[in-house]
Amino acid sequence: MSTKPFKLDKELEEYRNLMEVPSHFDDGFNFSSFFGAIFISLVMIPGSIYMQLIAGSGIGGAAQWVTVILFIELAKRANATLKRAEIFILFYMAG
């Protein structure tokens, strides 16, 4: 058995170097995320259940994106910003 040295793949190295590992991680669960969870539980989930019962098909990924876009627009109107972690929490909870 001969041992050959591994060949480096240019495309694989380019893909690995696209993003850097973050130096710190933010906590995304705060008051706005809590308000988003309340909104999802009171409005989006019952709407999704209703659509499933009436139409026979769920709204699926549309509910996630509608919730995220709604909260981004609310943050714009309030002159606030949402961090990536907060957006991810909202997206994950709406799923």
Buried (B, 14 or more C-beta within 10 A) or exposed (E): EEEEEEEEEEEEEEEEEEEEEEEEEEEBEEEBBEEBBEBBEEEBEEEBEEBEEEEEEEBEEEBBEBBBEBBBEBBEEEEEEBBEBBBBBBBEBBE
